[in-house]
Amino acid sequence: MEEHIGENYENIKQPCIRHAYESFKEICDQKGYKPPSNESYRQAVRNRPLHEQIKKRMGDRAAYKEEPFYWYLYREETPPHGVPLKLVI
């Protein structure tokens, strides 16, 4: 189910959860498995990281506001940014 969500729901075409679930249900029926309920599928979609989900569905610019905020600037944890300082003599 997680693999299907990653491939069929989290893509740039932005299908709704209902359509992604229906395609998952068809795949389960073809393989002879009992598909999970619609609510279980929706819960699995909601439990995935929101930032990554928006980034895959809408792009980097839309996902920018969902990035985690850094309260403290630690050298090991902060992502690289800006131009390094240069010594001026």
N, CA, C and O of each residue as an XYZ file, in Angstrom:
356
protein
N       0.827     -1.183      0.000
C       0.000      0.000      0.000
C       0.876      1.253      0.000
O       0.591      2.210     -0.720
N       1.943      1.248      0.809
C       2.839      2.398      0.867
C       3.494      2.650     -0.492
O       3.638      3.798     -0.913
N       3.884      1.590     -1.164
C       4.511      1.721     -2.478
C       3.512      2.308     -3.485
O       3.874      3.159     -4.298
N       2.284      1.858     -3.427
C       1.255      2.375     -4.333
C       0.985      3.846     -4.071
O       0.817      4.618     -5.014
N       0.940      4.242     -2.820
C       0.716      5.651     -2.487
C       1.861      6.496     -3.038
O       1.635      7.562     -3.613
N       3.088      6.015     -2.861
C       4.240      6.762     -3.350
C       4.265      6.902     -4.859
O       4.687      7.937     -5.374
N       3.821      5.883     -5.578
C       3.883      5.924     -7.041
C       2.641      6.550     -7.674
O       2.758      7.313     -8.634
N       1.453      6.238     -7.150
C       0.226      6.655     -7.827
C      -0.454      7.868     -7.210
O      -1.154      8.588     -7.922
N      -0.281      8.123     -5.929
C      -0.913      9.300     -5.323
C       0.045     10.483     -5.291
O      -0.341     11.609     -5.606
N       1.284     10.229     -4.913
C       2.264     11.310     -4.790
C       2.997     11.504     -6.110
O       4.185     11.198     -6.215
N       2.299     12.005     -7.105
C       2.939     12.342     -8.369
C       2.427     13.689     -8.846
O       1.497     14.245     -8.263
N       3.018     14.205     -9.882
C       2.743     15.564    -10.335
C       1.337     15.722    -10.913
O       0.850     16.847    -11.032
N       0.672     14.616    -11.276
C      -0.696     14.703    -11.803
C      -1.721     15.035    -10.722
O      -2.839     15.440    -11.042
N      -1.365     14.874     -9.460
C      -2.184     15.188     -8.295
C      -3.562     14.529     -8.312
O      -4.572     15.229     -8.234
N      -3.630     13.194     -8.412
C      -4.949     12.556     -8.351
C      -5.516     12.654     -6.940
O      -4.764     12.748     -5.970
N      -6.829     12.632     -6.828
C      -7.437     12.661     -5.505
C      -7.270     11.285     -4.853
O      -6.969     10.296     -5.522
N      -7.467     11.247     -3.558
C      -7.269     10.004     -2.808
C      -8.242      8.931     -3.291
O      -7.894      7.751     -3.342
N      -9.440      9.333     -3.641
C     -10.463      8.377     -4.083
C     -10.019      7.640     -5.342
O     -10.167      6.421     -5.430
N      -9.479      8.366     -6.313
C      -9.033      7.719     -7.547
C      -7.826      6.817     -7.306
O      -7.718      5.742     -7.896
N      -6.926      7.258     -6.443
C      -5.766      6.426     -6.129
C      -6.214      5.148     -5.412
O      -5.676      4.071     -5.670
N      -7.196      5.265     -4.515
C      -7.697      4.089     -3.814
C      -8.386      3.123     -4.776
O      -8.217      1.909     -4.664
N      -9.155      3.655     -5.713
C      -9.847      2.790     -6.668
C      -8.859      2.006     -7.533
O      -9.086      0.832     -7.826
N      -7.762      2.652     -7.940
C      -6.760      1.915     -8.722
C      -6.066      0.869     -7.855
O      -5.735     -0.216     -8.334
N      -5.844      1.194     -6.570
C      -5.245      0.221     -5.644
C      -6.180     -0.957     -5.419
O      -5.740     -2.104     -5.336
N      -7.471     -0.668     -5.320
C      -8.465     -1.716     -5.116
C      -8.519     -2.661     -6.320
O      -8.643     -3.875     -6.155
N      -8.424     -2.103     -7.525
C      -8.411     -2.927     -8.738
C      -7.194     -3.842     -8.771
O      -7.300     -5.009     -9.148
N      -6.039     -3.314     -8.378
C      -4.809     -4.128     -8.349
C      -4.955     -5.264     -7.345
O      -4.567     -6.398     -7.627
N      -5.515     -4.962     -6.167
C      -5.715     -6.007     -5.156
C      -6.674     -7.084     -5.660
O      -6.445     -8.273     -5.438
N      -7.741     -6.674     -6.333
C      -8.701     -7.643     -6.865
C      -8.068     -8.530     -7.933
O      -8.356     -9.726     -7.986
N      -7.217     -7.969     -8.780
C      -6.545     -8.745     -9.823
C      -5.603     -9.789     -9.227
O      -5.485    -10.901     -9.740
N      -4.935     -9.410     -8.133
C      -3.992    -10.342     -7.497
C      -4.674    -11.304     -6.540
O      -4.040    -12.238     -6.050
N      -5.955    -11.090     -6.265
C      -6.684    -11.998     -5.389
C      -6.593    -11.641     -3.917
O      -6.912    -12.470     -3.065
N      -6.166    -10.432     -3.601
C      -6.081     -9.980     -2.211
C      -7.353     -9.245     -1.820
O      -8.053     -8.693     -2.669
N      -7.640     -9.246     -0.528
C      -8.758     -8.454     -0.033
C      -8.228     -7.036      0.213
O      -7.329     -6.861      1.035
N      -8.762     -6.020     -0.478
C      -8.230     -4.662     -0.307
C      -8.620     -4.080      1.046
O      -9.677     -4.420      1.578
N      -7.787     -3.207      1.613
C      -8.161     -2.542      2.860
C      -9.302     -1.565      2.610
O      -9.638     -1.271      1.462
N      -9.883     -1.072      3.670
C     -10.999     -0.138      3.513
C     -10.493      1.206      2.997
O      -9.303      1.516      3.054
N     -11.431      1.979      2.498
C     -11.111      3.309      1.992
C     -10.514      4.175      3.103
O      -9.563      4.920      2.869
N     -11.065      4.076      4.295
C     -10.574      4.887      5.420
C      -9.153      4.485      5.826
O      -8.363      5.344      6.217
N      -8.822      3.211      5.739
C      -7.453      2.766      6.040
C      -6.467      3.330      5.029
O      -5.358      3.724      5.387
N      -6.874      3.367      3.773
C      -6.015      3.935      2.731
C      -5.818      5.433      2.964
O      -4.703      5.941      2.837
N      -6.896      6.139      3.305
C      -6.797      7.575      3.583
C      -5.906      7.844      4.787
O      -5.128      8.798      4.787
N      -6.015      7.014      5.804
C      -5.179      7.174      7.000
C      -3.709      6.968      6.660
O      -2.848      7.675      7.184
N      -3.415      6.010      5.791
C      -2.032      5.771      5.377
C      -1.484      6.960      4.600
O      -0.308      7.299      4.731
N      -2.335      7.598      3.786
C      -1.902      8.799      3.055
C      -1.626      9.933      4.023
O      -0.632     10.645      3.876
N      -2.482     10.110      5.001
C      -2.315     11.208      5.967
C      -1.112     11.005      6.890
O      -0.550     11.982      7.387
N      -0.713      9.766      7.125
C       0.404      9.487      8.025
C       1.766      9.694      7.366
O       2.787      9.660      8.053
N       1.802      9.902      6.079
C       3.073     10.137      5.390
C       3.524     11.576      5.627
O       2.689     12.439      5.897
N       4.842     11.857      5.532
C       5.339     13.219      5.780
C       4.726     14.232      4.814
O       4.767     14.046      3.598
N       4.156     15.306      5.368
C       3.451     16.295      4.565
C       4.390     17.052      3.632
O       4.037     17.314      2.482
N       5.572     17.405      4.108
C       6.520     18.156      3.276
C       6.907     17.367      2.028
O       6.911     17.911      0.923
N       7.229     16.097      2.202
C       7.611     15.263      1.055
C       6.429     15.048      0.116
O       6.595     15.001     -1.103
N       5.241     14.918      0.688
C       4.050     14.700     -0.124
C       3.763     15.919     -1.008
O       3.488     15.771     -2.199
N       3.824     17.103     -0.435
C       3.585     18.321     -1.210
C       4.685     18.525     -2.235
O       4.418     18.970     -3.351
N       5.915     18.206     -1.871
C       7.035     18.364     -2.794
C       6.859     17.471     -4.023
O       7.132     17.898     -5.144
N       6.408     16.248     -3.817
C       6.208     15.334     -4.943
C       4.991     15.710     -5.774
O       5.003     15.541     -6.993
N       3.939     16.219     -5.135
C       2.705     16.522     -5.860
C       2.704     17.912     -6.492
O       2.153     18.087     -7.579
N       3.308     18.904     -5.839
C       3.209     20.284     -6.313
C       4.537     20.944     -6.637
O       4.564     21.990     -7.286
N       5.639     20.352     -6.197
C       6.938     20.924     -6.507
C       7.613     21.571     -5.300
O       7.034     21.669     -4.218
N       8.860     22.013     -5.518
C       9.668     22.570     -4.430
C       9.111     23.881     -3.889
O       9.130     24.115     -2.681
N       8.618     24.729     -4.776
C       8.163     26.042     -4.331
C       6.939     25.942     -3.424
O       6.827     26.697     -2.458
N       6.041     25.041     -3.715
C       4.851     24.865     -2.882
C       5.209     24.227     -1.545
O       4.559     24.497     -0.536
N       6.237     23.384     -1.531
C       6.616     22.681     -0.308
C       7.512     23.519      0.599
O       7.792     23.114      1.727
N       7.959     24.665      0.132
C       8.881     25.488      0.916
C       8.290     25.881      2.264
O       8.991     25.856      3.275
N       7.009     26.244      2.293
C       6.401     26.693      3.551
C       6.200     25.555      4.546
O       5.953     25.809      5.725
N       6.301     24.303      4.094
C       6.120     23.154      4.978
C       7.446     22.595      5.491
O       7.452     21.608      6.227
N       8.574     23.211      5.112
C       9.869     22.718      5.583
C       9.972     22.874      7.095
O       9.378     23.787      7.669
N      10.720     21.995      7.735
C      10.881     22.130      9.187
C      11.664     23.397      9.524
O      12.605     23.763      8.821
N      11.266     24.056     10.601
C      11.919     25.287     11.029
C      13.090     24.953     11.947
O      12.974     24.081     12.808
N      14.208     25.635     11.770
C      15.395     25.423     12.597
C      15.437     26.498     13.668
O      15.687     27.667     13.373
N      15.191     26.102     14.917
C      15.195     27.059     16.019
C      16.612     27.471     16.393
O      16.851     28.628     16.739
N      17.546     26.540     16.325
C      18.934     26.832     16.654
C      19.800     26.485     15.461
O      19.531     25.518     14.748
N      20.825     27.263     15.248
C      21.708     27.029     14.117
C      22.930     26.251     14.583
O      23.919     26.835     15.027
N      22.853     24.959     14.478
C      23.989     24.104     14.779
C      24.683     23.768     13.468
O      24.035     23.545     12.446
N      25.973     23.736     13.511
C      26.742     23.502     12.298
C      26.433     22.134     11.685
O      26.395     22.010     10.461
N      26.215     21.115     12.502
C      25.998     19.769     11.987
C      24.583     19.578     11.444
O      24.385     18.793     10.517
N      23.592     20.285     12.008
C      22.203     20.032     11.663
C      21.624     21.009     10.650
O      20.650     20.678      9.974
N      22.188     22.190     10.529
C      21.639     23.201      9.639
C      22.060     22.922      8.201
O      23.232     22.645      7.944
N      21.130     22.990      7.271
C      21.516     22.766      5.880
C      22.399     23.901      5.367
O      22.269     25.032      5.837
N      23.293     23.630      4.417
C      24.159     24.681      3.899
C      23.349     25.747      3.171
O      22.393     25.442      2.458
N      23.744     26.989      3.359
C      23.040     28.088      2.721
C      23.984     29.278      2.575
O      24.960     29.394      3.316
N      23.703     30.130      1.651
C      24.455     31.361      1.487
C      25.862     31.156      0.966
O      26.260     30.049      0.604
N      26.609     32.260      0.936
C      27.991     32.269      0.477
C      28.895     32.272      1.701
O      28.642     33.021      2.644
N      29.941     31.453      1.709
C      30.839     31.453      2.865
C      31.520     32.805      3.032
O      31.821     33.488      2.053
N      31.755     33.173      4.266
C      32.419     34.453      4.551
C      33.861     34.413      4.076
O      34.528     33.381      4.151
N      34.333     35.564      3.580
C      35.708     35.669      3.096
C      36.452     36.662      3.984
O      35.896     37.668      4.427
N      37.692     36.359      4.224
C      38.526     37.266      5.010
C      38.902     38.480      4.183
O      39.333     38.353      3.037
N      38.740     39.643      4.764
C      39.115     40.884      4.097
C      40.317     41.460      4.819
O      40.244     41.742      6.015
N      41.419     41.637      4.112
C      42.640     42.145      4.743
C      42.901     43.559      4.270
O      43.883     44.177      4.680
